[in-house]
Amino acid sequence: MKKTLLEITANKLTKAFLNNKLIAPLPLRFTKKLSEAQKLRKLCESKVSDPIIGFKAAGTGIPVMKKLNEKEPFYASIFKKNFLKSGKKVKINKSTFGIELEVCYLIKKIFFSSKELITKKNIFKYISHMAPCIEVVGYRQRKKGITSFGDLCSDFGANVKFLIGQKKKFKRINIGNLKTNITNKKIKQSVNGNTNTVYINPLNSLRFVLNKLKKDKINLSKDFYVFTGSTVGVVPILSKGLYTGKIDSLGSAKAIIH
């Protein structure tokens, strides 16, 4: 039976994802509209046997949403192969376009057996821990720039690696107004941010992802992470070396870029 362009494209992109290789840019039909990009992303993810350890929210900056004429963010699965402890090395390529600093949450597996819609009031009972996290973002394609959310979504959410700092037991803090910073001291690169840039706040971003998981009938058998989006935007990687991200009241995460 002849394979469709969707199947052929998914096979190429999945192979590139698994082997850390680059391919030619994806056909525009899979990246221009978010709905089509979602189909490709889900098909690619279904072809990966590596365990899913969590999910990321992407496109959480409201100014970017407005600029690209989108009404809400999107999410993508995160696989174990791309999940590292703070301080590990991350190899980049010409299609890597930046580094982000995020708040992440560890969610109890009881979430999957719940029937209720996740709200601002009941969300807390599902959260076990929280932590700072660095995400290295980029494509599996030989291309740069973003013209739509479909560009990011179609390519596994454009996630390269996640490096998580020390987890803390969840407690209610003013998560919507924490100062953040990411720095490469070697070249004196320093970018400040705030958790209020993340889709109102990281908890709201978390709520968005959890309700999308329910809608899509996703089910895992263990606790899982949700990465809520960048507090500093996409910071360009100007040099190799150590990048340190700090979030007030949460701690820090580190990545060695090489």
PyRosetta script that sets phi, psi and omega in degrees:
from pyrosetta import init, pose_from_sequence

init()
pose = pose_from_sequence("MKKTLLEITANKLTKAFLNNKLIAPLPLRFTKKLSEAQKLRKLCESKVSDPIIGFKAAGTGIPVMKKLNEKEPFYASIFKKNFLKSGKKVKINKSTFGIELEVCYLIKKIFFSSKELITKKNIFKYISHMAPCIEVVGYRQRKKGITSFGDLCSDFGANVKFLIGQKKKFKRINIGNLKTNITNKKIKQSVNGNTNTVYINPLNSLRFVLNKLKKDKINLSKDFYVFTGSTVGVVPILSKGLYTGKIDSLGSAKAIIH")
pose.set_psi(1, 131.9)
pose.set_omega(1, -177.2)
pose.set_phi(2, -69.2)
pose.set_psi(2, 132.8)
pose.set_omega(2, -179.4)
pose.set_phi(3, -78.5)
pose.set_psi(3, 146.0)
pose.set_omega(3, 177.3)
pose.set_phi(4, -77.8)
pose.set_psi(4, 164.8)
pose.set_omega(4, 176.9)
pose.set_phi(5, -62.0)
pose.set_psi(5, -35.2)
pose.set_omega(5, 177.6)
pose.set_phi(6, -61.0)
pose.set_psi(6, -46.0)
pose.set_omega(6, -179.2)
pose.set_phi(7, -66.2)
pose.set_psi(7, -43.7)
pose.set_omega(7, 179.4)
pose.set_phi(8, -61.9)
pose.set_psi(8, -44.7)
pose.set_omega(8, -179.8)
pose.set_phi(9, -64.7)
pose.set_psi(9, -42.7)
pose.set_omega(9, 179.1)
pose.set_phi(10, -62.0)
pose.set_psi(10, -40.2)
pose.set_omega(10, 179.1)
pose.set_phi(11, -63.4)
pose.set_psi(11, -43.6)
pose.set_omega(11, 179.9)
pose.set_phi(12, -64.7)
pose.set_psi(12, -44.7)
pose.set_omega(12, -176.9)
pose.set_phi(13, -69.8)
pose.set_psi(13, -39.5)
pose.set_omega(13, 178.6)
pose.set_phi(14, -64.3)
pose.set_psi(14, -41.6)
pose.set_omega(14, 177.9)
pose.set_phi(15, -62.0)
pose.set_psi(15, -41.0)
pose.set_omega(15, 178.2)
pose.set_phi(16, -64.6)
pose.set_psi(16, -40.2)
pose.set_omega(16, 178.6)
pose.set_phi(17, -61.8)
pose.set_psi(17, -44.7)
pose.set_omega(17, -176.3)
pose.set_phi(18, -72.7)
pose.set_psi(18, -30.7)
pose.set_omega(18, -175.1)
pose.set_phi(19, -105.1)
pose.set_psi(19, 5.3)
pose.set_omega(19, -179.2)
pose.set_phi(20, 54.5)
pose.set_psi(20, 44.6)
pose.set_omega(20, 178.9)
pose.set_phi(21, -112.1)
pose.set_psi(21, 167.2)
pose.set_omega(21, 177.1)
pose.set_phi(22, -110.5)
pose.set_psi(22, 143.9)
pose.set_omega(22, 177.1)
pose.set_phi(23, -124.7)
pose.set_psi(23, 173.4)
pose.set_omega(23, 176.4)
pose.set_phi(24, -64.9)
pose.set_psi(24, 157.1)
pose.set_omega(24, 178.9)
pose.set_phi(25, -54.7)
pose.set_psi(25, 145.0)
pose.set_omega(25, 179.8)
pose.set_phi(26, -67.5)
pose.set_psi(26, 152.4)
pose.set_omega(26, 175.3)
pose.set_phi(27, -57.0)
pose.set_psi(27, 140.2)
pose.set_omega(27, -176.0)
pose.set_phi(28, -57.8)
pose.set_psi(28, -29.4)
pose.set_omega(28, -177.8)
pose.set_phi(29, -62.4)
pose.set_psi(29, -20.4)
pose.set_omega(29, -179.4)
pose.set_phi(30, -99.4)
pose.set_psi(30, -3.9)
pose.set_omega(30, -176.2)
pose.set_phi(31, -122.5)
pose.set_psi(31, -18.9)
pose.set_omega(31, -175.4)
pose.set_phi(32, -70.2)
pose.set_psi(32, -43.9)
pose.set_omega(32, -179.8)
pose.set_phi(33, -107.4)
pose.set_psi(33, 136.0)
pose.set_omega(33, -178.8)
pose.set_phi(34, -61.9)
pose.set_psi(34, -35.5)
pose.set_omega(34, -179.1)
pose.set_phi(35, -62.1)
pose.set_psi(35, -39.3)
pose.set_omega(35, 177.9)
pose.set_phi(36, -73.8)
pose.set_psi(36, -36.3)
pose.set_omega(36, 178.0)
pose.set_phi(37, -64.0)
pose.set_psi(37, -36.8)
pose.set_omega(37, 178.5)
pose.set_phi(38, -62.0)
pose.set_psi(38, -40.2)
pose.set_omega(38, 179.3)
pose.set_phi(39, -61.4)
pose.set_psi(39, -44.2)
pose.set_omega(39, 179.5)
pose.set_phi(40, -66.0)
pose.set_psi(40, -45.4)
pose.set_omega(40, 179.8)
pose.set_phi(41, -57.4)
pose.set_psi(41, -48.6)
pose.set_omega(41, -177.6)
pose.set_phi(42, -64.0)
pose.set_psi(42, -37.9)
pose.set_omega(42, 178.6)
pose.set_phi(43, -67.3)
pose.set_psi(43, -43.2)
pose.set_omega(43, 178.1)
pose.set_phi(44, -60.7)
pose.set_psi(44, -47.4)
pose.set_omega(44, -178.1)
pose.set_phi(45, -60.8)
pose.set_psi(45, -34.2)
pose.set_omega(45, -179.7)
pose.set_phi(46, -68.4)
pose.set_psi(46, -17.6)
pose.set_omega(46, -178.2)
pose.set_phi(47, -92.3)
pose.set_psi(47, -2.2)
pose.set_omega(47, -178.9)
pose.set_phi(48, -99.8)
pose.set_psi(48, 124.0)
pose.set_omega(48, -177.8)
pose.set_phi(49, -87.6)
pose.set_psi(49, -14.0)
pose.set_omega(49, 178.4)
pose.set_phi(50, -59.7)
pose.set_psi(50, 140.8)
pose.set_omega(50, -178.4)
pose.set_phi(51, -61.6)
pose.set_psi(51, 142.8)
pose.set_omega(51, 172.4)
pose.set_phi(52, -84.8)
pose.set_psi(52, 126.2)
pose.set_omega(52, -179.6)
pose.set_phi(53, -105.6)
pose.set_psi(53, -7.7)
pose.set_omega(53, -180.0)
pose.set_phi(54, 172.1)
pose.set_psi(54, -163.3)
pose.set_omega(54, -175.3)
pose.set_phi(55, -144.7)
pose.set_psi(55, 150.7)
pose.set_omega(55, 178.3)
pose.set_phi(56, -115.7)
pose.set_psi(56, 143.4)
pose.set_omega(56, 167.3)
pose.set_phi(57, -89.6)
pose.set_psi(57, 138.9)
pose.set_omega(57, -179.3)
pose.set_phi(58, -136.8)
pose.set_psi(58, 153.5)
pose.set_omega(58, -176.9)
pose.set_phi(59, 71.1)
pose.set_psi(59, 37.5)
pose.set_omega(59, -174.0)
pose.set_phi(60, -88.0)
pose.set_psi(60, -5.5)
pose.set_omega(60, 177.6)
pose.set_phi(61, -79.4)
pose.set_psi(61, 116.5)
pose.set_omega(61, -176.0)
pose.set_phi(62, -60.4)
pose.set_psi(62, -40.3)
pose.set_omega(62, 176.3)
pose.set_phi(63, -59.6)
pose.set_psi(63, -38.5)
pose.set_omega(63, 178.6)
pose.set_phi(64, -67.8)
pose.set_psi(64, -39.5)
pose.set_omega(64, 177.3)
pose.set_phi(65, -57.7)
pose.set_psi(65, -47.5)
pose.set_omega(65, -178.9)
pose.set_phi(66, -64.7)
pose.set_psi(66, -41.4)
pose.set_omega(66, -179.0)
pose.set_phi(67, -62.3)
pose.set_psi(67, -38.8)
pose.set_omega(67, -177.6)
pose.set_phi(68, -95.5)
pose.set_psi(68, 8.5)
pose.set_omega(68, 175.2)
pose.set_phi(69, 59.8)
pose.set_psi(69, 45.0)
pose.set_omega(69, 176.2)
pose.set_phi(70, -112.8)
pose.set_psi(70, 148.9)
pose.set_omega(70, -176.9)
pose.set_phi(71, -94.7)
pose.set_psi(71, -20.8)
pose.set_omega(71, -178.0)
pose.set_phi(72, -155.6)
pose.set_psi(72, 166.0)
pose.set_omega(72, 176.4)
pose.set_phi(73, -72.0)
pose.set_psi(73, -167.9)
pose.set_omega(73, 172.4)
pose.set_phi(74, -140.9)
pose.set_psi(74, 175.1)
pose.set_omega(74, 177.6)
pose.set_phi(75, -131.4)
pose.set_psi(75, 163.8)
pose.set_omega(75, 176.4)
pose.set_phi(76, -147.0)
pose.set_psi(76, 156.6)
pose.set_omega(76, 179.9)
pose.set_phi(77, -78.2)
pose.set_psi(77, 148.9)
pose.set_omega(77, 176.2)
pose.set_phi(78, -116.1)
pose.set_psi(78, 126.8)
pose.set_omega(78, -177.0)
pose.set_phi(79, -98.6)
pose.set_psi(79, 154.7)
pose.set_omega(79, -175.7)
pose.set_phi(80, -56.0)
pose.set_psi(80, -35.9)
pose.set_omega(80, -178.3)
pose.set_phi(81, -62.1)
pose.set_psi(81, -21.6)
pose.set_omega(81, -177.7)
pose.set_phi(82, -104.4)
pose.set_psi(82, 12.4)
pose.set_omega(82, -176.0)
pose.set_phi(83, -112.9)
pose.set_psi(83, 118.7)
pose.set_omega(83, -174.5)
pose.set_phi(84, -128.8)
pose.set_psi(84, 160.2)
pose.set_omega(84, 172.4)
pose.set_phi(85, -77.9)
pose.set_psi(85, 154.6)
pose.set_omega(85, 177.2)
pose.set_phi(86, -54.5)
pose.set_psi(86, 137.9)
pose.set_omega(86, 176.1)
pose.set_phi(87, 94.3)
pose.set_psi(87, -3.7)
pose.set_omega(87, 179.9)
pose.set_phi(88, -77.0)
pose.set_psi(88, 164.3)
pose.set_omega(88, 179.6)
pose.set_phi(89, -85.7)
pose.set_psi(89, 143.2)
pose.set_omega(89, 176.6)
pose.set_phi(90, -130.1)
pose.set_psi(90, 120.8)
pose.set_omega(90, 178.4)
pose.set_phi(91, -86.0)
pose.set_psi(91, 132.1)
pose.set_omega(91, -178.7)
pose.set_phi(92, -113.8)
pose.set_psi(92, 169.7)
pose.set_omega(92, 177.2)
pose.set_phi(93, -139.1)
pose.set_psi(93, -173.4)
pose.set_omega(93, -175.8)
pose.set_phi(94, -67.8)
pose.set_psi(94, -16.6)
pose.set_omega(94, 179.3)
pose.set_phi(95, -98.6)
pose.set_psi(95, 5.0)
pose.set_omega(95, 171.9)
pose.set_phi(96, -82.1)
pose.set_psi(96, 126.2)
pose.set_omega(96, -174.5)
pose.set_phi(97, -118.3)
pose.set_psi(97, 8.1)
pose.set_omega(97, 173.6)
pose.set_phi(98, 166.1)
pose.set_psi(98, -178.1)
pose.set_omega(98, -178.6)
pose.set_phi(99, -133.7)
pose.set_psi(99, 143.2)
pose.set_omega(99, -176.4)
pose.set_phi(100, -128.1)
pose.set_psi(100, 158.4)
pose.set_omega(100, 177.2)
pose.set_phi(101, -123.2)
pose.set_psi(101, 125.1)
pose.set_omega(101, -170.6)
pose.set_phi(102, -133.8)
pose.set_psi(102, 161.6)
pose.set_omega(102, 167.0)
pose.set_phi(103, -95.4)
pose.set_psi(103, 130.3)
pose.set_omega(103, 175.6)
pose.set_phi(104, -122.3)
pose.set_psi(104, 153.1)
pose.set_omega(104, -178.6)
pose.set_phi(105, -123.2)
pose.set_psi(105, 144.0)
pose.set_omega(105, 171.0)
pose.set_phi(106, -98.3)
pose.set_psi(106, 122.1)
pose.set_omega(106, -173.2)
pose.set_phi(107, -107.0)
pose.set_psi(107, 135.0)
pose.set_omega(107, -179.1)
pose.set_phi(108, -69.2)
pose.set_psi(108, 143.1)
pose.set_omega(108, -177.4)
pose.set_phi(109, -65.5)
pose.set_psi(109, -15.4)
pose.set_omega(109, 176.7)
pose.set_phi(110, -61.9)
pose.set_psi(110, -18.5)
pose.set_omega(110, 176.6)
pose.set_phi(111, -53.5)
pose.set_psi(111, -40.0)
pose.set_omega(111, -174.5)
pose.set_phi(112, -70.6)
pose.set_psi(112, -20.1)
pose.set_omega(112, 178.6)
pose.set_phi(113, -95.4)
pose.set_psi(113, -3.7)
pose.set_omega(113, 180.0)
pose.set_phi(114, -80.3)
pose.set_psi(114, 150.5)
pose.set_omega(114, -179.2)
pose.set_phi(115, -104.8)
pose.set_psi(115, -15.6)
pose.set_omega(115, -171.7)
pose.set_phi(116, -79.6)
pose.set_psi(116, 152.4)
pose.set_omega(116, 171.4)
pose.set_phi(117, -69.6)
pose.set_psi(117, 140.2)
pose.set_omega(117, -179.3)
pose.set_phi(118, -81.5)
pose.set_psi(118, 124.7)
pose.set_omega(118, -177.1)
pose.set_phi(119, -121.5)
pose.set_psi(119, 175.6)
pose.set_omega(119, 177.8)
pose.set_phi(120, -63.7)
pose.set_psi(120, -26.1)
pose.set_omega(120, -176.5)
pose.set_phi(121, -86.9)
pose.set_psi(121, -38.7)
pose.set_omega(121, -174.5)
pose.set_phi(122, -97.2)
pose.set_psi(122, -3.5)
pose.set_omega(122, -175.2)
pose.set_phi(123, -64.1)
pose.set_psi(123, -30.7)
pose.set_omega(123, -172.4)
pose.set_phi(124, -63.8)
pose.set_psi(124, -31.1)
pose.set_omega(124, -176.4)
pose.set_phi(125, -71.5)
pose.set_psi(125, -11.7)
pose.set_omega(125, 179.9)
pose.set_phi(126, -96.7)
pose.set_psi(126, -9.3)
pose.set_omega(126, -175.7)
pose.set_phi(127, -93.5)
pose.set_psi(127, 127.6)
pose.set_omega(127, 178.4)
pose.set_phi(128, -96.4)
pose.set_psi(128, -54.5)
pose.set_omega(128, -177.0)
pose.set_phi(129, -137.3)
pose.set_psi(129, 168.8)
pose.set_omega(129, 173.7)
pose.set_phi(130, -139.7)
pose.set_psi(130, 158.0)
pose.set_omega(130, -176.3)
pose.set_phi(131, -163.1)
pose.set_psi(131, 157.8)
pose.set_omega(131, 170.3)
pose.set_phi(132, -80.9)
pose.set_psi(132, 153.2)
pose.set_omega(132, -177.2)
pose.set_phi(133, -150.1)
pose.set_psi(133, 140.8)
pose.set_omega(133, 171.7)
pose.set_phi(134, -102.4)
pose.set_psi(134, 132.3)
pose.set_omega(134, 173.1)
pose.set_phi(135, -115.6)
pose.set_psi(135, 128.0)
pose.set_omega(135, 171.3)
pose.set_phi(136, -94.9)
pose.set_psi(136, 125.7)
pose.set_omega(136, -173.6)
pose.set_phi(137, -115.6)
pose.set_psi(137, 147.8)
pose.set_omega(137, 179.1)
pose.set_phi(138, 174.3)
pose.set_psi(138, 176.7)
pose.set_omega(138, -177.6)
pose.set_phi(139, -98.7)
pose.set_psi(139, 162.6)
pose.set_omega(139, 165.9)
pose.set_phi(140, -94.8)
pose.set_psi(140, 8.8)
pose.set_omega(140, -176.5)
pose.set_phi(141, -116.1)
pose.set_psi(141, 158.6)
pose.set_omega(141, 177.0)
pose.set_phi(142, -85.0)
pose.set_psi(142, 72.6)
pose.set_omega(142, 177.7)
pose.set_phi(143, -155.1)
pose.set_psi(143, 161.9)
pose.set_omega(143, 179.5)
pose.set_phi(144, -130.7)
pose.set_psi(144, 164.3)
pose.set_omega(144, 174.3)
pose.set_phi(145, 84.3)
pose.set_psi(145, 164.4)
pose.set_omega(145, -178.8)
pose.set_phi(146, -132.0)
pose.set_psi(146, 122.9)
pose.set_omega(146, 175.9)
pose.set_phi(147, -111.3)
pose.set_psi(147, -12.8)
pose.set_omega(147, 179.6)
pose.set_phi(148, -161.8)
pose.set_psi(148, 163.2)
pose.set_omega(148, 174.6)
pose.set_phi(149, -63.2)
pose.set_psi(149, -25.8)
pose.set_omega(149, 179.0)
pose.set_phi(150, -62.6)
pose.set_psi(150, -32.0)
pose.set_omega(150, 176.1)
pose.set_phi(151, -57.2)
pose.set_psi(151, -46.0)
pose.set_omega(151, -177.1)
pose.set_phi(152, -76.3)
pose.set_psi(152, -47.6)
pose.set_omega(152, -174.5)
pose.set_phi(153, -62.7)
pose.set_psi(153, -43.8)
pose.set_omega(153, -175.1)
pose.set_phi(154, -61.4)
pose.set_psi(154, -30.5)
pose.set_omega(154, -176.2)
pose.set_phi(155, -98.2)
pose.set_psi(155, 60.3)
pose.set_omega(155, 179.0)
pose.set_phi(156, 54.1)
pose.set_psi(156, 31.3)
pose.set_omega(156, -177.8)
pose.set_phi(157, 72.1)
pose.set_psi(157, 12.1)
pose.set_omega(157, 179.0)
pose.set_phi(158, 60.5)
pose.set_psi(158, 26.4)
pose.set_omega(158, 178.3)
pose.set_phi(159, -89.6)
pose.set_psi(159, 134.0)
pose.set_omega(159, 178.2)
pose.set_phi(160, -104.0)
pose.set_psi(160, -58.0)
pose.set_omega(160, 177.3)
pose.set_phi(161, -148.4)
pose.set_psi(161, 152.9)
pose.set_omega(161, 172.5)
pose.set_phi(162, -122.0)
pose.set_psi(162, 130.1)
pose.set_omega(162, 178.8)
pose.set_phi(163, -121.9)
pose.set_psi(163, 114.9)
pose.set_omega(163, -170.9)
pose.set_phi(164, -100.4)
pose.set_psi(164, 135.8)
pose.set_omega(164, 175.4)
pose.set_phi(165, -81.1)
pose.set_psi(165, -171.3)
pose.set_omega(165, -177.8)
pose.set_phi(166, -65.7)
pose.set_psi(166, 130.5)
pose.set_omega(166, 178.9)
pose.set_phi(167, -77.5)
pose.set_psi(167, 145.1)
pose.set_omega(167, 173.8)
pose.set_phi(168, -123.7)
pose.set_psi(168, 145.0)
pose.set_omega(168, 175.6)
pose.set_phi(169, -58.6)
pose.set_psi(169, 138.4)
pose.set_omega(169, -174.7)
pose.set_phi(170, -64.4)
pose.set_psi(170, 134.6)
pose.set_omega(170, 169.7)
pose.set_phi(171, -143.6)
pose.set_psi(171, 154.6)
pose.set_omega(171, -177.2)
pose.set_phi(172, -78.0)
pose.set_psi(172, 112.4)
pose.set_omega(172, 175.5)
pose.set_phi(173, -126.0)
pose.set_psi(173, 172.9)
pose.set_omega(173, -179.1)
pose.set_phi(174, -76.6)
pose.set_psi(174, 70.7)
pose.set_omega(174, -172.5)
pose.set_phi(175, -66.1)
pose.set_psi(175, -15.6)
pose.set_omega(175, -178.8)
pose.set_phi(176, -87.2)
pose.set_psi(176, 3.1)
pose.set_omega(176, -179.5)
pose.set_phi(177, -152.9)
pose.set_psi(177, 61.3)
pose.set_omega(177, 176.9)
pose.set_phi(178, -112.1)
pose.set_psi(178, 134.2)
pose.set_omega(178, 177.4)
pose.set_phi(179, -72.3)
pose.set_psi(179, 142.4)
pose.set_omega(179, 179.3)
pose.set_phi(180, -134.1)
pose.set_psi(180, 158.5)
pose.set_omega(180, 179.9)
pose.set_phi(181, -156.2)
pose.set_psi(181, 142.1)
pose.set_omega(181, 172.7)
pose.set_phi(182, -128.6)
pose.set_psi(182, 133.9)
pose.set_omega(182, -169.0)
pose.set_phi(183, -138.9)
pose.set_psi(183, 142.6)
pose.set_omega(183, 164.7)
pose.set_phi(184, -119.6)
pose.set_psi(184, 98.5)
pose.set_omega(184, -173.8)
pose.set_phi(185, -63.7)
pose.set_psi(185, -30.7)
pose.set_omega(185, -177.0)
pose.set_phi(186, -57.4)
pose.set_psi(186, -39.2)
pose.set_omega(186, -178.3)
pose.set_phi(187, -111.2)
pose.set_psi(187, 9.8)
pose.set_omega(187, 178.7)
pose.set_phi(188, 58.9)
pose.set_psi(188, 37.5)
pose.set_omega(188, 175.5)
pose.set_phi(189, -93.8)
pose.set_psi(189, 125.3)
pose.set_omega(189, -178.0)
pose.set_phi(190, -145.9)
pose.set_psi(190, 127.2)
pose.set_omega(190, -179.3)
pose.set_phi(191, -127.5)
pose.set_psi(191, 126.2)
pose.set_omega(191, 178.6)
pose.set_phi(192, -94.5)
pose.set_psi(192, 154.4)
pose.set_omega(192, 177.5)
pose.set_phi(193, -153.6)
pose.set_psi(193, -168.2)
pose.set_omega(193, 179.8)
pose.set_phi(194, -155.3)
pose.set_psi(194, 146.0)
pose.set_omega(194, -179.7)
pose.set_phi(195, -66.4)
pose.set_psi(195, -13.6)
pose.set_omega(195, 180.0)
pose.set_phi(196, -74.6)
pose.set_psi(196, -3.5)
pose.set_omega(196, 177.8)
pose.set_phi(197, -85.8)
pose.set_psi(197, -6.8)
pose.set_omega(197, -173.8)
pose.set_phi(198, -95.1)
pose.set_psi(198, 87.6)
pose.set_omega(198, 173.6)
pose.set_phi(199, 44.8)
pose.set_psi(199, 54.7)
pose.set_omega(199, -173.8)
pose.set_phi(200, 80.2)
pose.set_psi(200, -59.1)
pose.set_omega(200, 173.6)
pose.set_phi(201, -164.5)
pose.set_psi(201, 162.3)
pose.set_omega(201, -176.9)
pose.set_phi(202, -58.1)
pose.set_psi(202, -33.1)
pose.set_omega(202, 178.0)
pose.set_phi(203, -66.0)
pose.set_psi(203, -36.8)
pose.set_omega(203, 177.4)
pose.set_phi(204, -67.3)
pose.set_psi(204, -38.4)
pose.set_omega(204, 176.2)
pose.set_phi(205, -63.8)
pose.set_psi(205, -41.5)
pose.set_omega(205, 176.9)
pose.set_phi(206, -60.6)
pose.set_psi(206, -45.6)
pose.set_omega(206, 179.6)
pose.set_phi(207, -59.7)
pose.set_psi(207, -40.5)
pose.set_omega(207, 177.8)
pose.set_phi(208, -59.6)
pose.set_psi(208, -48.4)
pose.set_omega(208, -178.5)
pose.set_phi(209, -63.8)
pose.set_psi(209, -45.7)
pose.set_omega(209, -177.5)
pose.set_phi(210, -61.1)
pose.set_psi(210, -40.5)
pose.set_omega(210, 179.0)
pose.set_phi(211, -70.9)
pose.set_psi(211, -31.5)
pose.set_omega(211, 174.5)
pose.set_phi(212, -67.2)
pose.set_psi(212, -38.6)
pose.set_omega(212, 177.8)
pose.set_phi(213, -62.5)
pose.set_psi(213, -39.6)
pose.set_omega(213, 177.2)
pose.set_phi(214, -64.5)
pose.set_psi(214, -45.2)
pose.set_omega(214, -179.1)
pose.set_phi(215, -61.1)
pose.set_psi(215, -39.1)
pose.set_omega(215, -178.9)
pose.set_phi(216, -86.4)
pose.set_psi(216, 2.1)
pose.set_omega(216, 177.0)
pose.set_phi(217, 57.0)
pose.set_psi(217, 42.1)
pose.set_omega(217, 175.6)
pose.set_phi(218, -78.0)
pose.set_psi(218, 140.7)
pose.set_omega(218, -178.8)
pose.set_phi(219, -146.0)
pose.set_psi(219, 121.9)
pose.set_omega(219, 174.5)
pose.set_phi(220, -115.8)
pose.set_psi(220, 162.5)
pose.set_omega(220, -176.1)
pose.set_phi(221, -101.6)
pose.set_psi(221, 10.6)
pose.set_omega(221, -178.4)
pose.set_phi(222, -149.5)
pose.set_psi(222, 171.0)
pose.set_omega(222, 175.9)
pose.set_phi(223, -58.5)
pose.set_psi(223, 152.9)
pose.set_omega(223, -175.9)
pose.set_phi(224, -146.2)
pose.set_psi(224, 160.4)
pose.set_omega(224, -179.8)
pose.set_phi(225, -96.2)
pose.set_psi(225, 149.4)
pose.set_omega(225, 167.8)
pose.set_phi(226, -128.2)
pose.set_psi(226, 123.0)
pose.set_omega(226, 178.3)
pose.set_phi(227, -98.7)
pose.set_psi(227, 124.6)
pose.set_omega(227, -161.7)
pose.set_phi(228, -96.1)
pose.set_psi(228, -4.1)
pose.set_omega(228, 178.0)
pose.set_phi(229, 117.1)
pose.set_psi(229, 157.8)
pose.set_omega(229, -171.6)
pose.set_phi(230, -73.0)
pose.set_psi(230, 136.9)
pose.set_omega(230, 175.5)
pose.set_phi(231, -93.1)
pose.set_psi(231, -7.0)
pose.set_omega(231, -176.6)
pose.set_phi(232, -126.3)
pose.set_psi(232, 12.2)
pose.set_omega(232, -173.3)
pose.set_phi(233, 73.0)
pose.set_psi(233, -163.2)
pose.set_omega(233, 175.9)
pose.set_phi(234, -96.7)
pose.set_psi(234, 108.0)
pose.set_omega(234, -177.5)
pose.set_phi(235, -86.6)
pose.set_psi(235, 122.6)
pose.set_omega(235, -179.4)
pose.set_phi(236, -64.6)
pose.set_psi(236, 141.3)
pose.set_omega(236, 177.2)
pose.set_phi(237, -86.9)
pose.set_psi(237, 101.2)
pose.set_omega(237, -174.2)
pose.set_phi(238, -86.6)
pose.set_psi(238, -16.9)
pose.set_omega(238, -179.1)
pose.set_phi(239, -159.7)
pose.set_psi(239, 154.7)
pose.set_omega(239, 173.3)
pose.set_phi(240, -75.0)
pose.set_psi(240, 163.6)
pose.set_omega(240, -178.3)
pose.set_phi(241, 126.2)
pose.set_psi(241, -163.3)
pose.set_omega(241, -173.8)
pose.set_phi(242, -87.2)
pose.set_psi(242, 124.0)
pose.set_omega(242, 171.0)
pose.set_phi(243, -109.9)
pose.set_psi(243, 131.4)
pose.set_omega(243, 179.9)
pose.set_phi(244, -120.0)
pose.set_psi(244, 126.5)
pose.set_omega(244, 177.5)
pose.set_phi(245, -111.3)
pose.set_psi(245, 133.1)
pose.set_omega(245, -179.3)
pose.set_phi(246, -125.7)
pose.set_psi(246, 136.4)
pose.set_omega(246, 175.3)
pose.set_phi(247, -124.5)
pose.set_psi(247, 122.1)
pose.set_omega(247, 180.0)
pose.set_phi(248, -52.2)
pose.set_psi(248, 137.9)
pose.set_omega(248, 177.2)
pose.set_phi(249, 71.9)
pose.set_psi(249, -7.2)
pose.set_omega(249, -179.9)
pose.set_phi(250, -113.0)
pose.set_psi(250, -40.8)
pose.set_omega(250, -178.3)
pose.set_phi(251, 123.8)
pose.set_psi(251, -153.0)
pose.set_omega(251, -173.3)
pose.set_phi(252, -137.2)
pose.set_psi(252, 161.2)
pose.set_omega(252, 173.8)
pose.set_phi(253, -138.1)
pose.set_psi(253, 149.6)
pose.set_omega(253, -176.3)
pose.set_phi(254, -130.9)
pose.set_psi(254, 150.3)
pose.set_omega(254, 176.1)
pose.set_phi(255, -141.0)
pose.set_psi(255, 134.4)
pose.set_omega(255, 175.0)
pose.set_phi(256, -100.6)
pose.set_psi(256, 110.2)
pose.set_omega(256, -178.3)
pose.set_phi(257, -87.9)
pose.set_psi(257, 129.5)
pose.set_omega(257, 178.5)
pose.set_phi(258, -146.9)
pose.dump_pdb("model.pdb")
